[in-house]
Amino acid sequence: MLKEVKAHATRVRALDQLHRGDEIEARLSVGPNYDDVVIRRGSVQETAPGIGVVWIMDRLTGLRKAVNTDECSVWRVA
């Protein structure tokens, strides 16, 4: 029987820590009594640290999506 392995995630506090190809999750806080909800997951395509935006290739849809760090937290998935 195969055991599911959970990926280790580390919060990214500055977008200049990210590089093209890094696997990330964008998480939205839903309240103090709940875990953050993953709203996007994909590989980094481009970053704009000055405006707090990172573009990813979304794993679910296969489309390029913008993630705004004012709205959610970014986590590097290893």
mmCIF file of the N, C-alpha and C atoms, coordinates in Angstrom:
data_MODEL
# 
_entry.id   MODEL 
# 
loop_
_atom_site.group_PDB 
_atom_site.id 
_atom_site.type_symbol 
_atom_site.label_atom_id 
_atom_site.label_alt_id 
_atom_site.label_comp_id 
_atom_site.label_asym_id 
_atom_site.label_entity_id 
_atom_site.label_seq_id 
_atom_site.pdbx_PDB_ins_code 
_atom_site.Cartn_x 
_atom_site.Cartn_y 
_atom_site.Cartn_z 
_atom_site.occupancy 
_atom_site.B_iso_or_equiv 
_atom_site.pdbx_formal_charge 
_atom_site.auth_seq_id 
_atom_site.auth_comp_id 
_atom_site.auth_asym_id 
_atom_site.auth_atom_id 
_atom_site.pdbx_PDB_model_num 
ATOM 1   N N  . MET A 1 1  ? 0.840   -1.170 0.000   1.00 0.00 ? 1  MET A N  1 
ATOM 2   C CA . MET A 1 1  ? 0.000   0.000  0.000   1.00 0.00 ? 1  MET A CA 1 
ATOM 3   C C  . MET A 1 1  ? 0.887   1.236  0.000   1.00 0.00 ? 1  MET A C  1 
ATOM 4   N N  . LEU A 1 2  ? 0.532   2.206  -0.842  1.00 0.00 ? 2  LEU A N  1 
ATOM 5   C CA . LEU A 1 2  ? 1.293   3.443  -0.914  1.00 0.00 ? 2  LEU A CA 1 
ATOM 6   C C  . LEU A 1 2  ? 0.794   4.436  0.118   1.00 0.00 ? 2  LEU A C  1 
ATOM 7   N N  . LYS A 1 3  ? 1.709   5.150  0.697   1.00 0.00 ? 3  LYS A N  1 
ATOM 8   C CA . LYS A 1 3  ? 1.373   6.167  1.687   1.00 0.00 ? 3  LYS A CA 1 
ATOM 9   C C  . LYS A 1 3  ? 1.514   7.531  1.038   1.00 0.00 ? 3  LYS A C  1 
ATOM 10  N N  . GLU A 1 4  ? 0.514   8.388  1.233   1.00 0.00 ? 4  GLU A N  1 
ATOM 11  C CA . GLU A 1 4  ? 0.571   9.733  0.680   1.00 0.00 ? 4  GLU A CA 1 
ATOM 12  C C  . GLU A 1 4  ? 1.596   10.561 1.445   1.00 0.00 ? 4  GLU A C  1 
ATOM 13  N N  . VAL A 1 5  ? 2.470   11.205 0.704   1.00 0.00 ? 5  VAL A N  1 
ATOM 14  C CA . VAL A 1 5  ? 3.506   12.034 1.311   1.00 0.00 ? 5  VAL A CA 1 
ATOM 15  C C  . VAL A 1 5  ? 3.096   13.492 1.183   1.00 0.00 ? 5  VAL A C  1 
ATOM 16  N N  . LYS A 1 6  ? 3.036   14.181 2.302   1.00 0.00 ? 6  LYS A N  1 
ATOM 17  C CA . LYS A 1 6  ? 2.701   15.606 2.277   1.00 0.00 ? 6  LYS A CA 1 
ATOM 18  C C  . LYS A 1 6  ? 3.943   16.418 1.971   1.00 0.00 ? 6  LYS A C  1 
ATOM 19  N N  . ALA A 1 7  ? 3.776   17.408 1.102   1.00 0.00 ? 7  ALA A N  1 
ATOM 20  C CA . ALA A 1 7  ? 4.883   18.288 0.754   1.00 0.00 ? 7  ALA A CA 1 
ATOM 21  C C  . ALA A 1 7  ? 5.141   19.254 1.910   1.00 0.00 ? 7  ALA A C  1 
ATOM 22  N N  . HIS A 1 8  ? 6.392   19.573 2.101   1.00 0.00 ? 8  HIS A N  1 
ATOM 23  C CA . HIS A 1 8  ? 6.779   20.546 3.130   1.00 0.00 ? 8  HIS A CA 1 
ATOM 24  C C  . HIS A 1 8  ? 6.626   21.943 2.535   1.00 0.00 ? 8  HIS A C  1 
ATOM 25  N N  . ALA A 1 9  ? 5.936   22.823 3.229   1.00 0.00 ? 9  ALA A N  1 
ATOM 26  C CA . ALA A 1 9  ? 5.713   24.182 2.737   1.00 0.00 ? 9  ALA A CA 1 
ATOM 27  C C  . ALA A 1 9  ? 6.368   25.189 3.670   1.00 0.00 ? 9  ALA A C  1 
ATOM 28  N N  . THR A 1 10 ? 7.002   26.205 3.071   1.00 0.00 ? 10 THR A N  1 
ATOM 29  C CA . THR A 1 10 ? 7.659   27.275 3.810   1.00 0.00 ? 10 THR A CA 1 
ATOM 30  C C  . THR A 1 10 ? 7.089   28.601 3.324   1.00 0.00 ? 10 THR A C  1 
ATOM 31  N N  . ARG A 1 11 ? 6.692   29.444 4.264   1.00 0.00 ? 11 ARG A N  1 
ATOM 32  C CA . ARG A 1 11 ? 6.109   30.729 3.879   1.00 0.00 ? 11 ARG A CA 1 
ATOM 33  C C  . ARG A 1 11 ? 7.155   31.636 3.247   1.00 0.00 ? 11 ARG A C  1 
ATOM 34  N N  . VAL A 1 12 ? 6.761   32.287 2.167   1.00 0.00 ? 12 VAL A N  1 
ATOM 35  C CA . VAL A 1 12 ? 7.623   33.243 1.473   1.00 0.00 ? 12 VAL A CA 1 
ATOM 36  C C  . VAL A 1 12 ? 7.178   34.635 1.893   1.00 0.00 ? 12 VAL A C  1 
ATOM 37  N N  . ARG A 1 13 ? 8.063   35.370 2.534   1.00 0.00 ? 13 ARG A N  1 
ATOM 38  C CA . ARG A 1 13 ? 7.704   36.701 3.024   1.00 0.00 ? 13 ARG A CA 1 
ATOM 39  C C  . ARG A 1 13 ? 8.119   37.812 2.062   1.00 0.00 ? 13 ARG A C  1 
ATOM 40  N N  . ALA A 1 14 ? 9.046   37.522 1.160   1.00 0.00 ? 14 ALA A N  1 
ATOM 41  C CA . ALA A 1 14 ? 9.493   38.508 0.165   1.00 0.00 ? 14 ALA A CA 1 
ATOM 42  C C  . ALA A 1 14 ? 9.545   37.831 -1.200  1.00 0.00 ? 14 ALA A C  1 
ATOM 43  N N  . LEU A 1 15 ? 8.896   38.424 -2.189  1.00 0.00 ? 15 LEU A N  1 
ATOM 44  C CA . LEU A 1 15 ? 8.824   37.803 -3.509  1.00 0.00 ? 15 LEU A CA 1 
ATOM 45  C C  . LEU A 1 15 ? 10.171  37.699 -4.204  1.00 0.00 ? 15 LEU A C  1 
ATOM 46  N N  . ASP A 1 16 ? 11.153  38.495 -3.776  1.00 0.00 ? 16 ASP A N  1 
ATOM 47  C CA . ASP A 1 16 ? 12.470  38.377 -4.409  1.00 0.00 ? 16 ASP A CA 1 
ATOM 48  C C  . ASP A 1 16 ? 13.188  37.091 -3.999  1.00 0.00 ? 16 ASP A C  1 
ATOM 49  N N  . GLN A 1 17 ? 12.588  36.304 -3.089  1.00 0.00 ? 17 GLN A N  1 
ATOM 50  C CA . GLN A 1 17 ? 13.119  34.989 -2.727  1.00 0.00 ? 17 GLN A CA 1 
ATOM 51  C C  . GLN A 1 17 ? 12.712  33.915 -3.736  1.00 0.00 ? 17 GLN A C  1 
ATOM 52  N N  . LEU A 1 18 ? 11.742  34.237 -4.600  1.00 0.00 ? 18 LEU A N  1 
ATOM 53  C CA . LEU A 1 18 ? 11.238  33.266 -5.563  1.00 0.00 ? 18 LEU A CA 1 
ATOM 54  C C  . LEU A 1 18 ? 11.996  33.325 -6.880  1.00 0.00 ? 18 LEU A C  1 
ATOM 55  N N  . HIS A 1 19 ? 12.051  32.174 -7.544  1.00 0.00 ? 19 HIS A N  1 
ATOM 56  C CA . HIS A 1 19 ? 12.710  32.071 -8.846  1.00 0.00 ? 19 HIS A CA 1 
ATOM 57  C C  . HIS A 1 19 ? 11.794  31.331 -9.810  1.00 0.00 ? 19 HIS A C  1 
ATOM 58  N N  . ARG A 1 20 ? 11.984  31.587 -11.081 1.00 0.00 ? 20 ARG A N  1 
ATOM 59  C CA . ARG A 1 20 ? 11.206  30.909 -12.112 1.00 0.00 ? 20 ARG A CA 1 
ATOM 60  C C  . ARG A 1 20 ? 11.308  29.393 -11.925 1.00 0.00 ? 20 ARG A C  1 
ATOM 61  N N  . GLY A 1 21 ? 10.159  28.722 -11.939 1.00 0.00 ? 21 GLY A N  1 
ATOM 62  C CA . GLY A 1 21 ? 10.127  27.273 -11.779 1.00 0.00 ? 21 GLY A CA 1 
ATOM 63  C C  . GLY A 1 21 ? 9.853   26.801 -10.360 1.00 0.00 ? 21 GLY A C  1 
ATOM 64  N N  . ASP A 1 22 ? 9.981   27.695 -9.355  1.00 0.00 ? 22 ASP A N  1 
ATOM 65  C CA . ASP A 1 22 ? 9.657   27.309 -7.972  1.00 0.00 ? 22 ASP A CA 1 
ATOM 66  C C  . ASP A 1 22 ? 8.183   26.914 -7.889  1.00 0.00 ? 22 ASP A C  1 
ATOM 67  N N  . GLU A 1 23 ? 7.901   25.881 -7.139  1.00 0.00 ? 23 GLU A N  1 
ATOM 68  C CA . GLU A 1 23 ? 6.530   25.426 -6.916  1.00 0.00 ? 23 GLU A CA 1 
ATOM 69  C C  . GLU A 1 23 ? 5.986   26.152 -5.689  1.00 0.00 ? 23 GLU A C  1 
ATOM 70  N N  . ILE A 1 24 ? 4.837   26.837 -5.838  1.00 0.00 ? 24 ILE A N  1 
ATOM 71  C CA . ILE A 1 24 ? 4.272   27.598 -4.727  1.00 0.00 ? 24 ILE A CA 1 
ATOM 72  C C  . ILE A 1 24 ? 2.778   27.324 -4.574  1.00 0.00 ? 24 ILE A C  1 
ATOM 73  N N  . GLU A 1 25 ? 2.284   27.683 -3.404  1.00 0.00 ? 25 GLU A N  1 
ATOM 74  C CA . GLU A 1 25 ? 0.853   27.698 -3.127  1.00 0.00 ? 25 GLU A CA 1 
ATOM 75  C C  . GLU A 1 25 ? 0.471   29.104 -2.697  1.00 0.00 ? 25 GLU A C  1 
ATOM 76  N N  . ALA A 1 26 ? -0.705  29.549 -3.134  1.00 0.00 ? 26 ALA A N  1 
ATOM 77  C CA . ALA A 1 26 ? -1.284  30.789 -2.638  1.00 0.00 ? 26 ALA A CA 1 
ATOM 78  C C  . ALA A 1 26 ? -2.392  30.387 -1.680  1.00 0.00 ? 26 ALA A C  1 
ATOM 79  N N  . ARG A 1 27 ? -2.334  30.900 -0.448  1.00 0.00 ? 27 ARG A N  1 
ATOM 80  C CA . ARG A 1 27 ? -3.306  30.513 0.578   1.00 0.00 ? 27 ARG A CA 1 
ATOM 81  C C  . ARG A 1 27 ? -4.090  31.720 1.056   1.00 0.00 ? 27 ARG A C  1 
ATOM 82  N N  . LEU A 1 28 ? -5.379  31.495 1.297   1.00 0.00 ? 28 LEU A N  1 
ATOM 83  C CA . LEU A 1 28 ? -6.287  32.529 1.764   1.00 0.00 ? 28 LEU A CA 1 
ATOM 84  C C  . LEU A 1 28 ? -6.708  32.192 3.189   1.00 0.00 ? 28 LEU A C  1 
ATOM 85  N N  . SER A 1 29 ? -6.611  33.171 4.077   1.00 0.00 ? 29 SER A N  1 
ATOM 86  C CA . SER A 1 29 ? -7.014  32.971 5.463   1.00 0.00 ? 29 SER A CA 1 
ATOM 87  C C  . SER A 1 29 ? -8.533  33.105 5.557   1.00 0.00 ? 29 SER A C  1 
ATOM 88  N N  . VAL A 1 30 ? -9.181  32.080 6.130   1.00 0.00 ? 30 VAL A N  1 
ATOM 89  C CA . VAL A 1 30 ? -10.641 32.110 6.229   1.00 0.00 ? 30 VAL A CA 1 
ATOM 90  C C  . VAL A 1 30 ? -11.136 32.402 7.638   1.00 0.00 ? 30 VAL A C  1 
ATOM 91  N N  . GLY A 1 31 ? -10.243 32.510 8.577   1.00 0.00 ? 31 GLY A N  1 
ATOM 92  C CA . GLY A 1 31 ? -10.653 32.836 9.935   1.00 0.00 ? 31 GLY A CA 1 
ATOM 93  C C  . GLY A 1 31 ? -9.677  32.308 10.955  1.00 0.00 ? 31 GLY A C  1 
ATOM 94  N N  . PRO A 1 32 ? -9.768  32.807 12.177  1.00 0.00 ? 32 PRO A N  1 
ATOM 95  C CA . PRO A 1 32 ? -8.798  32.424 13.212  1.00 0.00 ? 32 PRO A CA 1 
ATOM 96  C C  . PRO A 1 32 ? -8.907  30.962 13.645  1.00 0.00 ? 32 PRO A C  1 
ATOM 97  N N  . ASN A 1 33 ? -10.052 30.331 13.471  1.00 0.00 ? 33 ASN A N  1 
ATOM 98  C CA . ASN A 1 33 ? -10.244 28.957 13.936  1.00 0.00 ? 33 ASN A CA 1 
ATOM 99  C C  . ASN A 1 33 ? -10.062 27.924 12.820  1.00 0.00 ? 33 ASN A C  1 
ATOM 100 N N  . TYR A 1 34 ? -9.620  28.363 11.643  1.00 0.00 ? 34 TYR A N  1 
ATOM 101 C CA . TYR A 1 34 ? -9.498  27.465 10.505  1.00 0.00 ? 34 TYR A CA 1 
ATOM 102 C C  . TYR A 1 34 ? -8.107  27.564 9.885   1.00 0.00 ? 34 TYR A C  1 
ATOM 103 N N  . ASP A 1 35 ? -7.686  26.489 9.241   1.00 0.00 ? 35 ASP A N  1 
ATOM 104 C CA . ASP A 1 35 ? -6.436  26.516 8.487   1.00 0.00 ? 35 ASP A CA 1 
ATOM 105 C C  . ASP A 1 35 ? -6.644  27.360 7.239   1.00 0.00 ? 35 ASP A C  1 
ATOM 106 N N  . ASP A 1 36 ? -5.539  27.898 6.708   1.00 0.00 ? 36 ASP A N  1 
ATOM 107 C CA . ASP A 1 36 ? -5.615  28.634 5.451   1.00 0.00 ? 36 ASP A CA 1 
ATOM 108 C C  . ASP A 1 36 ? -6.034  27.683 4.334   1.00 0.00 ? 36 ASP A C  1 
ATOM 109 N N  . VAL A 1 37 ? -6.754  28.219 3.358   1.00 0.00 ? 37 VAL A N  1 
ATOM 110 C CA . VAL A 1 37 ? -7.242  27.428 2.230   1.00 0.00 ? 37 VAL A CA 1 
ATOM 111 C C  . VAL A 1 37 ? -6.345  27.692 1.025   1.00 0.00 ? 37 VAL A C  1 
ATOM 112 N N  . VAL A 1 38 ? -5.884  26.627 0.374   1.00 0.00 ? 38 VAL A N  1 
ATOM 113 C CA . VAL A 1 38 ? -5.065  26.767 -0.837  1.00 0.00 ? 38 VAL A CA 1 
ATOM 114 C C  . VAL A 1 38 ? -5.993  27.146 -1.993  1.00 0.00 ? 38 VAL A C  1 
ATOM 115 N N  . ILE A 1 39 ? -5.753  28.328 -2.584  1.00 0.00 ? 39 ILE A N  1 
ATOM 116 C CA . ILE A 1 39 ? -6.584  28.772 -3.697  1.00 0.00 ? 39 ILE A CA 1 
ATOM 117 C C  . ILE A 1 39 ? -5.887  28.622 -5.043  1.00 0.00 ? 39 ILE A C  1 
ATOM 118 N N  . ARG A 1 40 ? -4.571  28.559 -5.054  1.00 0.00 ? 40 ARG A N  1 
ATOM 119 C CA . ARG A 1 40 ? -3.798  28.360 -6.276  1.00 0.00 ? 40 ARG A CA 1 
ATOM 120 C C  . ARG A 1 40 ? -2.558  27.552 -5.941  1.00 0.00 ? 40 ARG A C  1 
ATOM 121 N N  . ARG A 1 41 ? -2.135  26.740 -6.917  1.00 0.00 ? 41 ARG A N  1 
ATOM 122 C CA . ARG A 1 41 ? -0.874  26.024 -6.778  1.00 0.00 ? 41 ARG A CA 1 
ATOM 123 C C  . ARG A 1 41 ? -0.270  25.909 -8.165  1.00 0.00 ? 41 ARG A C  1 
ATOM 124 N N  . GLY A 1 42 ? 1.023   26.201 -8.262  1.00 0.00 ? 42 GLY A N  1 
ATOM 125 C CA . GLY A 1 42 ? 1.669   26.104 -9.562  1.00 0.00 ? 42 GLY A CA 1 
ATOM 126 C C  . GLY A 1 42 ? 3.116   26.533 -9.512  1.00 0.00 ? 42 GLY A C  1 
ATOM 127 N N  . SER A 1 43 ? 3.710   26.612 -10.698 1.00 0.00 ? 43 SER A N  1 
ATOM 128 C CA . SER A 1 43 ? 5.121   26.996 -10.781 1.00 0.00 ? 43 SER A CA 1 
ATOM 129 C C  . SER A 1 43 ? 5.240   28.464 -11.157 1.00 0.00 ? 43 SER A C  1 
ATOM 130 N N  . VAL A 1 44 ? 6.219   29.120 -10.549 1.00 0.00 ? 44 VAL A N  1 
ATOM 131 C CA . VAL A 1 44 ? 6.451   30.547 -10.760 1.00 0.00 ? 44 VAL A CA 1 
ATOM 132 C C  . VAL A 1 44 ? 6.883   30.792 -12.205 1.00 0.00 ? 44 VAL A C  1 
ATOM 133 N N  . GLN A 1 45 ? 6.239   31.753 -12.846 1.00 0.00 ? 45 GLN A N  1 
ATOM 134 C CA . GLN A 1 45 ? 6.598   32.184 -14.191 1.00 0.00 ? 45 GLN A CA 1 
ATOM 135 C C  . GLN A 1 45 ? 7.346   33.511 -14.159 1.00 0.00 ? 45 GLN A C  1 
ATOM 136 N N  . GLU A 1 46 ? 6.849   34.431 -13.314 1.00 0.00 ? 46 GLU A N  1 
ATOM 137 C CA . GLU A 1 46 ? 7.414   35.781 -13.256 1.00 0.00 ? 46 GLU A CA 1 
ATOM 138 C C  . GLU A 1 46 ? 7.022   36.421 -11.926 1.00 0.00 ? 46 GLU A C  1 
ATOM 139 N N  . THR A 1 47 ? 7.861   37.316 -11.420 1.00 0.00 ? 47 THR A N  1 
ATOM 140 C CA . THR A 1 47 ? 7.540   38.033 -10.181 1.00 0.00 ? 47 THR A CA 1 
ATOM 141 C C  . THR A 1 47 ? 7.668   39.529 -10.393 1.00 0.00 ? 47 THR A C  1 
ATOM 142 N N  . ALA A 1 48 ? 6.881   40.274 -9.631  1.00 0.00 ? 48 ALA A N  1 
ATOM 143 C CA . ALA A 1 48 ? 6.952   41.731 -9.605  1.00 0.00 ? 48 ALA A CA 1 
ATOM 144 C C  . ALA A 1 48 ? 6.916   42.148 -8.138  1.00 0.00 ? 48 ALA A C  1 
ATOM 145 N N  . PRO A 1 49 ? 8.068   42.051 -7.446  1.00 0.00 ? 49 PRO A N  1 
ATOM 146 C CA . PRO A 1 49 ? 8.095   42.354 -6.011  1.00 0.00 ? 49 PRO A CA 1 
ATOM 147 C C  . PRO A 1 49 ? 7.635   43.772 -5.686  1.00 0.00 ? 49 PRO A C  1 
ATOM 148 N N  . GLY A 1 50 ? 7.874   44.725 -6.566  1.00 0.00 ? 50 GLY A N  1 
ATOM 149 C CA . GLY A 1 50 ? 7.500   46.115 -6.311  1.00 0.00 ? 50 GLY A CA 1 
ATOM 150 C C  . GLY A 1 50 ? 6.006   46.319 -6.144  1.00 0.00 ? 50 GLY A C  1 
ATOM 151 N N  . ILE A 1 51 ? 5.204   45.500 -6.822  1.00 0.00 ? 51 ILE A N  1 
ATOM 152 C CA . ILE A 1 51 ? 3.746   45.627 -6.712  1.00 0.00 ? 51 ILE A CA 1 
ATOM 153 C C  . ILE A 1 51 ? 3.112   44.434 -5.985  1.00 0.00 ? 51 ILE A C  1 
ATOM 154 N N  . GLY A 1 52 ? 3.942   43.493 -5.519  1.00 0.00 ? 52 GLY A N  1 
ATOM 155 C CA . GLY A 1 52 ? 3.449   42.373 -4.725  1.00 0.00 ? 52 GLY A CA 1 
ATOM 156 C C  . GLY A 1 52 ? 2.672   41.332 -5.517  1.00 0.00 ? 52 GLY A C  1 
ATOM 157 N N  . VAL A 1 53 ? 3.104   41.075 -6.749  1.00 0.00 ? 53 VAL A N  1 
ATOM 158 C CA . VAL A 1 53 ? 2.404   40.113 -7.595  1.00 0.00 ? 53 VAL A CA 1 
ATOM 159 C C  . VAL A 1 53 ? 3.388   39.066 -8.120  1.00 0.00 ? 53 VAL A C  1 
ATOM 160 N N  . VAL A 1 54 ? 2.923   37.823 -8.148  1.00 0.00 ? 54 VAL A N  1 
ATOM 161 C CA . VAL A 1 54 ? 3.687   36.731 -8.761  1.00 0.00 ? 54 VAL A CA 1 
ATOM 162 C C  . VAL A 1 54 ? 2.746   36.015 -9.735  1.00 0.00 ? 54 VAL A C  1 
ATOM 163 N N  . TRP A 1 55 ? 3.255   35.707 -10.914 1.00 0.00 ? 55 TRP A N  1 
ATOM 164 C CA . TRP A 1 55 ? 2.470   34.980 -11.901 1.00 0.00 ? 55 TRP A CA 1 
ATOM 165 C C  . TRP A 1 55 ? 2.904   33.526 -11.872 1.00 0.00 ? 55 TRP A C  1 
ATOM 166 N N  . ILE A 1 56 ? 1.910   32.631 -11.874 1.00 0.00 ? 56 ILE A N  1 
ATOM 167 C CA . ILE A 1 56 ? 2.199   31.201 -11.850 1.00 0.00 ? 56 ILE A CA 1 
ATOM 168 C C  . ILE A 1 56 ? 1.482   30.509 -13.005 1.00 0.00 ? 56 ILE A C  1 
ATOM 169 N N  . MET A 1 57 ? 1.963   29.317 -13.346 1.00 0.00 ? 57 MET A N  1 
ATOM 170 C CA . MET A 1 57 ? 1.237   28.431 -14.244 1.00 0.00 ? 57 MET A CA 1 
ATOM 171 C C  . MET A 1 57 ? 0.438   27.510 -13.335 1.00 0.00 ? 57 MET A C  1 
ATOM 172 N N  . ASP A 1 58 ? -0.866  27.752 -13.272 1.00 0.00 ? 58 ASP A N  1 
ATOM 173 C CA . ASP A 1 58 ? -1.751  27.046 -12.358 1.00 0.00 ? 58 ASP A CA 1 
ATOM 174 C C  . ASP A 1 58 ? -1.833  25.559 -12.702 1.00 0.00 ? 58 ASP A C  1 
ATOM 175 N N  . ARG A 1 59 ? -1.609  24.685 -11.714 1.00 0.00 ? 59 ARG A N  1 
ATOM 176 C CA . ARG A 1 59 ? -1.632  23.230 -11.925 1.00 0.00 ? 59 ARG A CA 1 
ATOM 177 C C  . ARG A 1 59 ? -3.025  22.719 -12.272 1.00 0.00 ? 59 ARG A C  1 
ATOM 178 N N  . LEU A 1 60 ? -4.045  23.298 -11.678 1.00 0.00 ? 60 LEU A N  1 
ATOM 179 C CA . LEU A 1 60 ? -5.407  22.820 -11.871 1.00 0.00 ? 60 LEU A CA 1 
ATOM 180 C C  . LEU A 1 60 ? -5.953  23.169 -13.258 1.00 0.00 ? 60 LEU A C  1 
ATOM 181 N N  . THR A 1 61 ? -5.772  24.414 -13.668 1.00 0.00 ? 61 THR A N  1 
ATOM 182 C CA . THR A 1 61 ? -6.357  24.868 -14.930 1.00 0.00 ? 61 THR A CA 1 
ATOM 183 C C  . THR A 1 61 ? -5.384  24.861 -16.102 1.00 0.00 ? 61 THR A C  1 
ATOM 184 N N  . GLY A 1 62 ? -4.073  24.891 -15.802 1.00 0.00 ? 62 GLY A N  1 
ATOM 185 C CA . GLY A 1 62 ? -3.080  24.981 -16.871 1.00 0.00 ? 62 GLY A CA 1 
ATOM 186 C C  . GLY A 1 62 ? -2.942  26.383 -17.432 1.00 0.00 ? 62 GLY A C  1 
ATOM 187 N N  . LEU A 1 63 ? -3.563  27.351 -16.786 1.00 0.00 ? 63 LEU A N  1 
ATOM 188 C CA . LEU A 1 63 ? -3.527  28.743 -17.228 1.00 0.00 ? 63 LEU A CA 1 
ATOM 189 C C  . LEU A 1 63 ? -2.577  29.564 -16.372 1.00 0.00 ? 63 LEU A C  1 
ATOM 190 N N  . ARG A 1 64 ? -2.103  30.658 -16.946 1.00 0.00 ? 64 ARG A N  1 
ATOM 191 C CA . ARG A 1 64 ? -1.264  31.597 -16.211 1.00 0.00 ? 64 ARG A CA 1 
ATOM 192 C C  . ARG A 1 64 ? -2.165  32.449 -15.321 1.00 0.00 ? 64 ARG A C  1 
ATOM 193 N N  . LYS A 1 65 ? -1.826  32.516 -14.030 1.00 0.00 ? 65 LYS A N  1 
ATOM 194 C CA . LYS A 1 65 ? -2.634  33.257 -13.056 1.00 0.00 ? 65 LYS A CA 1 
ATOM 195 C C  . LYS A 1 65 ? -1.759  34.204 -12.258 1.00 0.00 ? 65 LYS A C  1 
ATOM 196 N N  . ALA A 1 66 ? -2.310  35.353 -11.911 1.00 0.00 ? 66 ALA A N  1 
ATOM 197 C CA . ALA A 1 66 ? -1.621  36.319 -11.058 1.00 0.00 ? 66 ALA A CA 1 
ATOM 198 C C  . ALA A 1 66 ? -2.038  36.093 -9.613  1.00 0.00 ? 66 ALA A C  1 
ATOM 199 N N  . VAL A 1 67 ? -1.067  36.136 -8.715  1.00 0.00 ? 67 VAL A N  1 
ATOM 200 C CA . VAL A 1 67 ? -1.313  36.002 -7.275  1.00 0.00 ? 67 VAL A CA 1 
ATOM 201 C C  . VAL A 1 67 ? -0.888  37.312 -6.622  1.00 0.00 ? 67 VAL A C  1 
ATOM 202 N N  . ASN A 1 68 ? -1.827  37.972 -5.955  1.00 0.00 ? 68 ASN A N  1 
ATOM 203 C CA . ASN A 1 68 ? -1.568  39.238 -5.288  1.00 0.00 ? 68 ASN A CA 1 
ATOM 204 C C  . ASN A 1 68 ? -1.306  38.964 -3.811  1.00 0.00 ? 68 ASN A C  1 
ATOM 205 N N  . THR A 1 69 ? -0.140  39.352 -3.324  1.00 0.00 ? 69 THR A N  1 
ATOM 206 C CA . THR A 1 69 ? 0.230   39.070 -1.936  1.00 0.00 ? 69 THR A CA 1 
ATOM 207 C C  . THR A 1 69 ? -0.508  39.948 -0.931  1.00 0.00 ? 69 THR A C  1 
ATOM 208 N N  . ASP A 1 70 ? -1.240  40.969 -1.398  1.00 0.00 ? 70 ASP A N  1 
ATOM 209 C CA . ASP A 1 70 ? -2.090  41.745 -0.493  1.00 0.00 ? 70 ASP A CA 1 
ATOM 210 C C  . ASP A 1 70 ? -3.322  40.944 -0.091  1.00 0.00 ? 70 ASP A C  1 
ATOM 211 N N  . GLU A 1 71 ? -3.698  39.966 -0.918  1.00 0.00 ? 71 GLU A N  1 
ATOM 212 C CA . GLU A 1 71 ? -4.906  39.185 -0.689  1.00 0.00 ? 71 GLU A CA 1 
ATOM 213 C C  . GLU A 1 71 ? -4.652  37.809 -0.083  1.00 0.00 ? 71 GLU A C  1 
ATOM 214 N N  . CYS A 1 72 ? -3.452  37.282 -0.292  1.00 0.00 ? 72 CYS A N  1 
ATOM 215 C CA . CYS A 1 72 ? -3.181  35.930 0.197   1.00 0.00 ? 72 CYS A CA 1 
ATOM 216 C C  . CYS A 1 72 ? -1.710  35.783 0.554   1.00 0.00 ? 72 CYS A C  1 
ATOM 217 N N  . SER A 1 73 ? -1.393  34.682 1.230   1.00 0.00 ? 73 SER A N  1 
ATOM 218 C CA . SER A 1 73 ? -0.010  34.394 1.571   1.00 0.00 ? 73 SER A CA 1 
ATOM 219 C C  . SER A 1 73 ? 0.571   33.422 0.548   1.00 0.00 ? 73 SER A C  1 
ATOM 220 N N  . VAL A 1 74 ? 1.888   33.474 0.359   1.00 0.00 ? 74 VAL A N  1 
ATOM 221 C CA . VAL A 1 74 ? 2.563   32.626 -0.614  1.00 0.00 ? 74 VAL A CA 1 
ATOM 222 C C  . VAL A 1 74 ? 3.470   31.648 0.144   1.00 0.00 ? 74 VAL A C  1 
ATOM 223 N N  . TRP A 1 75 ? 3.415   30.392 -0.256  1.00 0.00 ? 75 TRP A N  1 
ATOM 224 C CA . TRP A 1 75 ? 4.184   29.328 0.383   1.00 0.00 ? 75 TRP A CA 1 
ATOM 225 C C  . TRP A 1 75 ? 4.953   28.544 -0.669  1.00 0.00 ? 75 TRP A C  1 
ATOM 226 N N  . ARG A 1 76 ? 6.247   28.327 -0.435  1.00 0.00 ? 76 ARG A N  1 
ATOM 227 C CA . ARG A 1 76 ? 7.062   27.488 -1.332  1.00 0.00 ? 76 ARG A CA 1 
ATOM 228 C C  . ARG A 1 76 ? 6.839   26.039 -0.918  1.00 0.00 ? 76 ARG A C  1 
ATOM 229 N N  . VAL A 1 77 ? 6.566   25.206 -1.898  1.00 0.00 ? 77 VAL A N  1 
ATOM 230 C CA . VAL A 1 77 ? 6.300   23.795 -1.656  1.00 0.00 ? 77 VAL A CA 1 
ATOM 231 C C  . VAL A 1 77 ? 7.517   22.990 -2.101  1.00 0.00 ? 77 VAL A C  1 
ATOM 232 N N  . ALA A 1 78 ? 8.042   22.162 -1.209  1.00 0.00 ? 78 ALA A N  1 
ATOM 233 C CA . ALA A 1 78 ? 9.221   21.347 -1.531  1.00 0.00 ? 78 ALA A CA 1 
ATOM 234 C C  . ALA A 1 78 ? 8.867   19.880 -1.571  1.00 0.00 ? 78 ALA A C  1 
# 
